Amino acid sequence: MNNVDIKLLNLFVVLLNERSVSNTAERLGLTQPAVSLALSRLRELFHDPLLLRSGRRMTPTNRALQIESSVRNMLSDYSALTSPPTVFDATKSTRIFVITAPEHVELRLIPNLLAKLRSLAPHVQLEVKAPNPERSFELLESGEVDLRLAWLIHPNVALRSLLCFQDKMVCIAKTNHPRIKSHLSLNDFLSIPHARTLGARGNTTNRVIDETLHGLGKQISMSFQMQNFGTVANVVGSTDMIAMIPYSLAVKFAEQLPLQIIDPPIRLPRIKYAAYWHERSQNDTGHQWLRQLIVKVAKESSVLSHT
């Protein structure tokens, strides 16, 4: 493929406009010999005379007129590609952003996020979808998903991220539980049935608990799977079962249900939820705006500043 000089194509367009070597030279700040040499290169490139002398003006050939629009479009595309990115105007944008988030993160973050969004960007839309761990990288890479909110122990090294908020795992039980009075022994933790969220495949919370217990040579004796944390909390509040859930959710549920919140008898890492995105979105000004807004809202709603 020929290495086409953009400046040469631009000169071709000016020549067609001016129909004169001398006028083109004056307009571009070049010498007439330089423009004549450029015209020779263009004739060689397009295998056509392109412009023929006719008195004091030059007349374009049919070939020149045929390729004119294509050259103009090429120059326009090149200009668009090399121009600085358009600054995102939140007050006017009608963009639709897509994020994925677990159910409890959606519950905790999205109401406050949407309140900010409606105030700052009234025409911007937000779609929140359930996580799809098997396709998460592919969806970010293709742009089908803008951001993934998740707690990932070993995130893909090709992703960028910003920490949104931290939480911790606590145990909940009903307030009048026959075996638990503000303290939970390891034996009770293992022997009392657990209510768990089924969640997406590879649920990080359950995996971390099971791996920690496995390291101690222990395992939970019985567990029941539910679809969401709301159901888990209601089950725990009306049975002898217990559950491990994020502290921020436990506080909310304890305001509505007869629940006690207890520290687990095993040492667990803190939950660290971050916003993950692909490198393709790194310099997108709209994406940058959304990332900053999410982190700001997440920090404002943090419940772990003193826990």
C-alpha positions as CSV (number, residue, x, y, z in Angstrom):
1,M,0.0,0.0,0.0
2,N,1.3,3.5,-0.9
3,N,2.3,5.7,2.0
4,V,-0.1,8.6,1.3
5,D,0.9,12.0,2.8
6,I,-2.1,13.7,4.3
7,K,-0.6,17.1,3.5
8,L,-0.4,16.0,-0.2
9,L,-4.1,15.1,-0.2
10,N,-4.9,18.5,1.4
11,L,-2.9,20.2,-1.3
12,F,-5.0,18.3,-3.9
13,V,-8.2,19.7,-2.4
14,V,-6.8,23.2,-2.4
15,L,-5.7,22.9,-6.0
16,L,-9.2,21.9,-7.0
17,N,-10.6,24.9,-5.2
18,E,-8.1,27.4,-6.6
19,R,-7.5,25.9,-10.1
20,S,-4.1,27.6,-10.0
21,V,-0.6,26.6,-8.9
22,S,0.4,30.1,-7.9
23,N,-2.8,30.7,-5.9
24,T,-2.4,27.4,-4.2
25,A,1.2,28.2,-3.3
26,E,0.1,31.6,-1.8
27,R,-2.7,30.0,0.2
28,L,-0.5,27.3,1.7
29,G,2.6,29.4,2.1
30,L,4.6,27.4,-0.3
31,T,6.7,28.1,-3.3
32,Q,5.3,27.5,-6.8
33,P,8.0,24.9,-7.6
34,A,7.0,23.0,-4.4
35,V,3.3,23.0,-5.5
36,S,4.3,21.9,-9.0
37,L,6.4,19.0,-7.5
38,A,3.5,18.0,-5.3
39,L,1.1,18.0,-8.3
40,S,3.6,15.7,-10.1
41,R,3.5,13.3,-7.1
42,L,-0.3,13.4,-7.1
43,R,-0.5,12.6,-10.8
44,E,1.8,9.6,-10.2
45,L,-0.3,8.5,-7.2
46,F,-3.6,8.6,-9.0
47,H,-2.3,7.7,-12.5
48,D,-4.0,10.7,-14.0
49,P,-3.0,14.3,-15.0
50,L,-5.7,15.5,-12.5
51,L,-5.5,19.2,-13.6
52,L,-4.8,20.5,-17.1
53,R,-3.8,24.0,-18.0
54,S,-6.5,26.0,-19.7
55,G,-5.4,29.6,-20.2
56,R,-4.6,31.2,-16.9
57,R,-6.6,28.6,-15.0
58,M,-6.4,24.8,-14.6
59,T,-9.3,22.4,-15.5
60,P,-9.8,19.2,-13.4
61,T,-10.0,16.0,-15.3
62,N,-12.9,13.6,-14.8
63,R,-10.7,11.4,-12.6
64,A,-10.0,14.4,-10.3
65,L,-13.7,15.2,-10.0
66,Q,-14.5,11.5,-9.3
67,I,-12.0,11.1,-6.4
68,E,-12.6,14.6,-4.9
69,S,-15.3,13.5,-2.5
70,S,-13.4,10.5,-1.4
71,V,-10.3,12.6,-0.6
72,R,-12.4,15.1,1.3
73,N,-14.0,12.4,3.3
74,M,-10.6,10.8,4.1
75,L,-9.3,14.2,5.3
76,S,-12.4,14.7,7.4
77,D,-12.0,11.3,9.0
78,Y,-8.3,11.9,9.6
79,S,-9.1,15.2,11.3
80,A,-11.7,13.5,13.5
81,L,-9.4,10.8,14.5
82,T,-6.5,13.1,15.4
83,S,-8.6,15.8,17.1
84,P,-8.7,16.0,20.9
85,P,-11.6,14.1,22.4
86,T,-14.8,15.9,22.8
87,V,-15.4,17.2,26.3
88,F,-18.3,15.5,27.9
89,D,-21.2,17.8,28.8
90,A,-23.2,16.1,31.5
91,T,-26.0,18.7,31.3
92,K,-26.7,18.0,27.6
93,S,-25.5,14.4,27.0
94,T,-28.1,11.7,26.1
95,R,-25.7,8.9,26.5
96,I,-26.7,5.5,27.9
97,F,-24.2,3.9,30.4
98,V,-24.4,0.2,31.2
99,I,-22.9,-1.2,34.4
100,T,-23.1,-4.6,36.2
101,A,-23.4,-5.0,39.9
102,P,-24.4,-7.6,42.5
103,E,-27.8,-7.2,44.0
104,H,-26.7,-5.8,47.3
105,V,-24.3,-3.3,45.7
106,E,-27.1,-2.1,43.4
107,L,-29.3,-1.7,46.5
108,R,-26.6,0.3,48.4
109,L,-25.3,2.5,45.6
110,I,-27.8,3.0,42.8
111,P,-30.5,5.0,44.5
112,N,-27.9,7.6,45.6
113,L,-26.2,7.5,42.2
114,L,-29.5,8.0,40.3
115,A,-30.4,11.0,42.6
116,K,-27.1,12.6,41.6
117,L,-27.5,11.6,38.0
118,R,-30.9,13.1,37.7
119,S,-29.6,16.4,39.2
120,L,-26.3,16.7,37.3
121,A,-27.2,14.9,34.0
122,P,-31.0,14.9,33.5
123,H,-30.8,13.3,30.0
124,V,-28.2,10.6,30.7
125,Q,-29.6,7.1,31.2
126,L,-28.2,4.2,33.3
127,E,-28.8,0.5,32.9
128,V,-27.8,-1.8,35.8
129,K,-27.5,-5.4,34.9
130,A,-26.7,-8.6,36.8
131,P,-23.1,-9.8,36.8
132,N,-22.0,-12.2,34.2
133,P,-18.6,-13.4,35.5
134,E,-17.9,-15.8,32.6
135,R,-18.2,-12.9,30.0
136,S,-17.3,-9.9,32.1
137,F,-14.0,-9.2,30.4
138,E,-15.4,-9.7,27.0
139,L,-18.3,-7.4,27.7
140,L,-16.0,-4.6,28.9
141,E,-13.6,-5.1,26.0
142,S,-16.4,-4.9,23.4
143,G,-18.0,-1.9,25.1
144,E,-21.3,-3.6,25.8
145,V,-20.7,-2.9,29.5
146,D,-19.0,0.3,30.6
147,L,-18.2,-0.6,34.2
148,R,-18.3,-3.6,36.4
149,L,-18.8,-3.1,40.1
150,A,-17.4,-6.1,41.9
151,W,-15.3,-7.6,44.7
152,L,-12.6,-9.5,42.8
153,I,-9.8,-11.3,44.7
154,H,-7.7,-11.7,41.5
155,P,-8.9,-9.1,38.9
156,N,-7.8,-9.4,35.3
157,V,-4.5,-7.5,34.9
158,A,-5.7,-5.9,31.7
159,L,-8.5,-4.0,33.6
160,R,-8.3,-0.6,35.2
161,S,-10.0,0.0,38.5
162,L,-10.9,2.4,41.2
163,L,-11.8,1.4,44.8
164,C,-15.4,2.5,45.5
165,F,-16.0,1.3,49.1
166,Q,-15.0,-1.3,51.7
167,D,-17.2,-3.4,53.8
168,K,-16.8,-6.4,56.1
169,M,-18.6,-9.7,56.5
170,V,-20.7,-10.2,59.6
171,C,-23.0,-12.9,60.8
172,I,-26.7,-12.3,61.4
173,A,-29.1,-14.4,63.6
174,K,-32.5,-13.7,65.1
175,T,-32.4,-11.8,68.3
176,N,-33.9,-14.6,70.4
177,H,-31.8,-17.4,68.8
178,P,-31.6,-20.3,71.3
179,R,-27.8,-20.8,70.8
180,I,-26.5,-17.3,70.1
181,K,-26.3,-14.5,72.6
182,S,-24.1,-11.7,71.1
183,H,-21.3,-14.3,70.6
184,L,-20.7,-17.0,68.0
185,S,-18.4,-19.9,68.6
186,L,-16.7,-21.7,65.8
187,N,-18.6,-24.9,66.6
188,D,-21.9,-23.1,66.4
189,F,-20.8,-21.3,63.2
190,L,-20.1,-24.7,61.6
191,S,-23.1,-26.7,62.9
192,I,-25.9,-24.2,62.6
193,P,-27.4,-24.2,59.1
194,H,-26.5,-21.2,56.9
195,A,-28.8,-19.2,54.6
196,R,-26.8,-18.1,51.5
197,T,-27.4,-16.2,48.3
198,L,-27.0,-18.3,45.2
199,G,-25.7,-15.3,43.3
200,A,-23.6,-15.5,40.2
201,R,-21.4,-18.4,39.6
202,G,-18.2,-18.0,41.6
203,N,-19.8,-15.8,44.4
204,T,-16.8,-14.2,46.0
205,T,-18.2,-13.9,49.5
206,N,-19.1,-17.6,49.8
207,R,-15.9,-18.6,48.1
208,V,-13.8,-16.6,50.6
209,I,-15.6,-18.1,53.6
210,D,-15.3,-21.7,52.3
211,E,-11.6,-21.2,51.4
212,T,-10.9,-19.8,54.8
213,L,-12.6,-22.7,56.5
214,H,-10.8,-25.2,54.2
215,G,-7.5,-23.7,55.4
216,L,-8.6,-24.6,58.9
217,G,-9.7,-28.1,57.9
218,K,-13.3,-27.2,58.5
219,Q,-16.5,-26.7,56.6
220,I,-20.1,-25.6,57.1
221,S,-22.3,-28.6,57.8
222,M,-25.5,-27.4,56.0
223,S,-26.5,-24.5,53.9
224,F,-29.6,-23.4,52.0
225,Q,-29.5,-21.3,48.9
226,M,-31.7,-18.2,48.2
227,Q,-31.9,-15.7,45.3
228,N,-31.2,-12.5,47.2
229,F,-30.1,-11.0,50.6
230,G,-33.6,-9.8,51.4
231,T,-34.9,-13.3,51.4
232,V,-31.8,-14.5,53.4
233,A,-32.5,-11.8,56.1
234,N,-36.2,-12.7,56.4
235,V,-35.4,-16.4,56.7
236,V,-32.8,-15.8,59.4
237,G,-35.2,-13.6,61.3
238,S,-37.8,-16.3,61.5
239,T,-35.7,-19.5,61.8
240,D,-32.7,-20.9,63.8
241,M,-30.5,-20.3,60.7
242,I,-27.6,-17.9,60.4
243,A,-26.1,-16.0,57.5
244,M,-23.0,-14.2,56.5
245,I,-23.7,-10.9,54.8
246,P,-22.0,-7.5,54.3
247,Y,-22.2,-5.2,57.4
248,S,-23.9,-2.4,55.5
249,L,-26.8,-4.7,54.6
250,A,-26.9,-6.2,58.1
251,V,-27.4,-2.7,59.6
252,K,-30.3,-2.0,57.2
253,F,-32.0,-5.3,57.8
254,A,-31.6,-5.1,61.6
255,E,-33.7,-1.9,61.4
256,Q,-36.6,-3.8,60.0
257,L,-36.2,-7.3,61.3
258,P,-35.5,-8.9,64.7
259,L,-31.8,-9.5,64.0
260,Q,-28.6,-9.5,65.9
261,I,-25.3,-8.7,64.3
262,I,-22.3,-10.8,65.4
263,D,-18.6,-10.9,64.3
264,P,-17.8,-14.3,62.8
265,P,-15.4,-16.6,64.7
266,I,-13.0,-16.7,61.7
267,R,-10.7,-14.0,60.3
268,L,-11.9,-12.8,56.9
269,P,-10.5,-10.2,54.5
270,R,-12.4,-6.9,54.1
271,I,-14.7,-6.7,51.2
272,K,-13.3,-4.2,48.6
273,Y,-15.7,-3.2,45.9
274,A,-14.2,-1.5,43.0
275,A,-15.3,-0.2,39.6
276,Y,-13.5,-2.1,36.8
277,W,-13.2,-1.0,33.1
278,H,-11.3,-1.8,30.0
279,E,-8.4,0.2,28.7
280,R,-10.5,1.1,25.6
281,S,-12.6,3.4,27.9
282,Q,-9.7,5.0,29.8
283,N,-9.6,8.3,27.9
284,D,-13.3,8.6,27.2
285,T,-14.3,11.8,28.9
286,G,-17.9,10.6,29.5
287,H,-16.6,7.4,31.0
288,Q,-14.2,9.4,33.2
289,W,-17.1,11.5,34.5
290,L,-19.2,8.5,35.4
291,R,-16.3,6.8,37.2
292,Q,-15.6,9.9,39.3
293,L,-19.3,10.2,40.1
294,I,-19.7,6.6,41.2
295,V,-16.6,6.8,43.5
296,K,-17.8,10.1,45.0
297,V,-21.3,8.6,45.7
298,A,-19.8,5.4,47.1
299,K,-17.5,7.3,49.5
300,E,-20.4,9.5,50.6
301,S,-22.5,6.5,51.5
302,S,-19.7,4.5,53.2
303,V,-20.8,3.0,56.6
304,L,-17.3,1.7,57.6
305,S,-15.6,4.8,58.6
306,H,-15.7,3.8,62.3
307,T,-15.9,0.0,62.1
